[in-house]
């Protein structure tokens, strides 16, 4: 049974326009049209706010839109030629973008992304979390 994820921050008749930090810096956003808001953070801070229908969809969007491209060393040796030890290290440090190469953003210049080795998190953006992180959202009616 699939659990319905809800957030009181946005309705399906609204759209996410922008997000800003407490210092006024823009936070990258992606609005997939329906569903609640999620926030992605890594060891460097907030990497983006995503609107998606499920946690899995939101994480996939983060892989495509927010995660940094892998450096050239990651693609120097074909994945199929890696030894088991190299493959385990590669899997920990890199991933494949779900939608591949050539998306609408500069970060999609490579079909591979670099993972934050210190970890990352994707969680439902609640009013309490929004207040604690001091994020300002601009949401408009369609």
Secondary structure as a PSIPRED ss2 file (coil, helix, strand):
# PSIPRED VFORMAT (PSIPRED V4.0)

   1 X C   1.000  0.000  0.000
   2 X C   1.000  0.000  0.000
   3 X C   1.000  0.000  0.000
   4 X C   1.000  0.000  0.000
   5 X C   1.000  0.000  0.000
   6 X C   1.000  0.000  0.000
   7 X C   1.000  0.000  0.000
   8 X C   1.000  0.000  0.000
   9 X C   1.000  0.000  0.000
  10 X C   1.000  0.000  0.000
  11 X C   1.000  0.000  0.000
  12 X C   1.000  0.000  0.000
  13 X C   1.000  0.000  0.000
  14 X E   0.000  0.000  1.000
  15 X E   0.000  0.000  1.000
  16 X E   0.000  0.000  1.000
  17 X E   0.000  0.000  1.000
  18 X E   0.000  0.000  1.000
  19 X E   0.000  0.000  1.000
  20 X E   0.000  0.000  1.000
  21 X C   1.000  0.000  0.000
  22 X C   1.000  0.000  0.000
  23 X C   1.000  0.000  0.000
  24 X C   1.000  0.000  0.000
  25 X C   1.000  0.000  0.000
  26 X E   0.000  0.000  1.000
  27 X C   1.000  0.000  0.000
  28 X C   1.000  0.000  0.000
  29 X E   0.000  0.000  1.000
  30 X E   0.000  0.000  1.000
  31 X E   0.000  0.000  1.000
  32 X C   1.000  0.000  0.000
  33 X C   1.000  0.000  0.000
  34 X C   1.000  0.000  0.000
  35 X C   1.000  0.000  0.000
  36 X E   0.000  0.000  1.000
  37 X E   0.000  0.000  1.000
  38 X E   0.000  0.000  1.000
  39 X E   0.000  0.000  1.000
  40 X E   0.000  0.000  1.000
  41 X E   0.000  0.000  1.000
  42 X E   0.000  0.000  1.000
  43 X C   1.000  0.000  0.000
  44 X C   1.000  0.000  0.000
  45 X E   0.000  0.000  1.000
  46 X E   0.000  0.000  1.000
  47 X E   0.000  0.000  1.000
  48 X E   0.000  0.000  1.000
  49 X E   0.000  0.000  1.000
  50 X E   0.000  0.000  1.000
  51 X E   0.000  0.000  1.000
  52 X E   0.000  0.000  1.000
  53 X C   1.000  0.000  0.000
  54 X C   1.000  0.000  0.000
  55 X H   0.000  1.000  0.000
  56 X H   0.000  1.000  0.000
  57 X H   0.000  1.000  0.000
  58 X H   0.000  1.000  0.000
  59 X H   0.000  1.000  0.000
  60 X H   0.000  1.000  0.000
  61 X H   0.000  1.000  0.000
  62 X H   0.000  1.000  0.000
  63 X H   0.000  1.000  0.000
  64 X H   0.000  1.000  0.000
  65 X H   0.000  1.000  0.000
  66 X C   1.000  0.000  0.000
  67 X C   1.000  0.000  0.000
  68 X C   1.000  0.000  0.000
  69 X E   0.000  0.000  1.000
  70 X C   1.000  0.000  0.000
  71 X C   1.000  0.000  0.000
  72 X H   0.000  1.000  0.000
  73 X H   0.000  1.000  0.000
  74 X H   0.000  1.000  0.000
  75 X H   0.000  1.000  0.000
  76 X H   0.000  1.000  0.000
  77 X C   1.000  0.000  0.000
  78 X C   1.000  0.000  0.000
  79 X H   0.000  1.000  0.000
  80 X H   0.000  1.000  0.000
  81 X H   0.000  1.000  0.000
  82 X C   1.000  0.000  0.000
  83 X C   1.000  0.000  0.000
  84 X H   0.000  1.000  0.000
  85 X H   0.000  1.000  0.000
  86 X H   0.000  1.000  0.000
  87 X H   0.000  1.000  0.000
  88 X H   0.000  1.000  0.000
  89 X H   0.000  1.000  0.000
  90 X H   0.000  1.000  0.000
  91 X H   0.000  1.000  0.000
  92 X H   0.000  1.000  0.000
  93 X H   0.000  1.000  0.000
  94 X E   0.000  0.000  1.000
  95 X E   0.000  0.000  1.000
  96 X E   0.000  0.000  1.000
  97 X C   1.000  0.000  0.000
  98 X C   1.000  0.000  0.000
  99 X C   1.000  0.000  0.000
 100 X C   1.000  0.000  0.000
 101 X C   1.000  0.000  0.000
 102 X C   1.000  0.000  0.000
 103 X C   1.000  0.000  0.000
 104 X C   1.000  0.000  0.000
 105 X C   1.000  0.000  0.000
 106 X H   0.000  1.000  0.000
 107 X H   0.000  1.000  0.000
 108 X H   0.000  1.000  0.000
 109 X C   1.000  0.000  0.000
 110 X C   1.000  0.000  0.000
 111 X C   1.000  0.000  0.000
 112 X E   0.000  0.000  1.000
 113 X E   0.000  0.000  1.000
 114 X E   0.000  0.000  1.000
 115 X C   1.000  0.000  0.000
 116 X C   1.000  0.000  0.000
 117 X C   1.000  0.000  0.000
 118 X C   1.000  0.000  0.000
 119 X C   1.000  0.000  0.000
 120 X E   0.000  0.000  1.000
 121 X E   0.000  0.000  1.000
 122 X E   0.000  0.000  1.000
 123 X E   0.000  0.000  1.000
 124 X E   0.000  0.000  1.000
 125 X C   1.000  0.000  0.000
 126 X C   1.000  0.000  0.000
 127 X H   0.000  1.000  0.000
 128 X H   0.000  1.000  0.000
 129 X H   0.000  1.000  0.000
 130 X H   0.000  1.000  0.000
 131 X H   0.000  1.000  0.000
 132 X H   0.000  1.000  0.000
 133 X H   0.000  1.000  0.000
 134 X C   1.000  0.000  0.000
 135 X C   1.000  0.000  0.000
 136 X E   0.000  0.000  1.000
 137 X E   0.000  0.000  1.000
 138 X E   0.000  0.000  1.000
 139 X E   0.000  0.000  1.000
 140 X E   0.000  0.000  1.000
 141 X E   0.000  0.000  1.000
 142 X C   1.000  0.000  0.000
